[in-house]
Amino acid sequence: MWGRGTSSTAATAADRVVLAELAADAVTENRAAYRKVTACAGLWEAWIERDVQLGNGDFHDCGNNALAEIGLRLGCSRTIAENTAALGMDLRLRYPRLRAAFAAGELDQARVAAAAGRMCGFSLDTAPCRRGRWAARSTPS
């Protein structure tokens, strides 16, 4: 397919097929990343709620235990696990449109994390007002 002797038309058609497959794979990968992020957030939240329900005066710190378990299962550090879970919580609680785009596979995890990070200091009322200014900065000149 990529070797010598193929016509430029055949290579172009083959390129289109490969590029279409890459685009489809990227969407699939982004959707899988969304599921991972939301699962981490859900698990973290469930363990924190368990900690609150235990509320018998003993300190269990289930939230930290959840992050350690997530890190172990994902093969990453506790800090990365916390960042992943926190991103999922932010998407659920603060950024529904960003969450929807991520769930649809339109955005990758790095871009979602960057967008959420840029908006983290804003109230729920302020973030939509800033959207236009960020879009203007990110468009190519």
ABEGO torsion letter per residue (X at the ends): XABBGBBAAAAAAAAAAAAAAAAAAAAAAAAAAAAAAAAAAAAAAAAAAAAAAAGAGBBAGAAAAAAAAAAAAAGBBAAAAAAAAAAAAAAAAABAAAAAAAAAGABBAAAAAAAAAAAAABBAAAAAAAAAAAAAAABBX
